[in-house]
Amino acid sequence: MRGINVFTMIYVELPSEIAAKTQRLPFYLAMEEHLARNYDGEYFVMWQVNPTVIFGRNQDIFSEVNLTYCRDNGIEFYRRKSGGGCVYANLDNIMTAVITSSTEVETTFAAHCENLAATLRQLGLDASASGRNDVLIGGRKVSGNSFHHLPGRSIVHGTLLYDTDIESMSGALTPSTTKLAAKGVGSVRSHITTIREHLPQIDIAYLKEFLRSNLSDSTMTLSMDDVEEIRRIEAPYYTHEWIYGGKNHARDASSATPVRIEGAGEFIAEVERASDGLTINKITLTGDFFPLSDIGPALLDKLIGVPLTPQGISEALRGIDVPSVIAGLTEKQFINLLIPENSLI
């Protein structure tokens, strides 16, 4: 698979009448998808949003987001179509996205994170790509990224903290202790840093122009026809079913224990047995992992009615390549998530 070619990326702008007003987050996510589905080539986009929490496709909103705090403080919250973890953004945070024909997850992530880190190093920052999807400055996170796969196309998008409101970030996000412990930190506050902390002499407008000039070599302005299609893609993001995952507002956070698997992410697996007590009736899999296709029809639905045993699940998974559905997860690891006491495979 070929990687992202930073030297041929096109920077995408909105029509002036649309760009003049800050849009809600789903508009920009829909813009990425519109570009991926309707335009060939490699594209780079940036935007900013009013205070917003963005959580991953398979995350449980009730476990990851302090909904009361968000509502009380005017912070919007939306589910995105990509996997990964929960982030807080405001107008001091630059959201970036690369739309590319590179479709291999690790290669695409690595290329984008290294391109971004290299650009920050040109500003004199001690920036480096880290793990599967982060950029660090001095060992602390300044950028986190996620991956959305479409047929023949990929979107890598994420945050870049010029500055942030730590109090709002800490109040709005409720990451598991498992996740923080895996990163060797005790809180959101101790885990992140900002560009402004290291380079207080530059403003956010300068930083955006620096990124644009270093990560793209030409500019394309979308038309109002493009905007109309973006609005169509945007609409489903606001539905209750999509935001809450079809769950009730009053639902308590899951009591299942999060499991972190190196190279794959955090998983919370909940298995409901059928009335016979022996077979699977329903599987709910949440977390900050990266799905490469819809995990329901591609994986979980295949196990309905299957005996809840390692052998039964393994037989049902015959012909299914688990890592092609969830990046970095092996079949053995998947079975152990469903049957945590299993130690025979």
Summary of the structure (lengths in Angstrom):
residues: 345
radius of gyration: 20.3
end to end distance: 32.4
largest distance: 66.7
contacts: 1100
relative contact order: 0.15
helix: 37%
strand: 25%
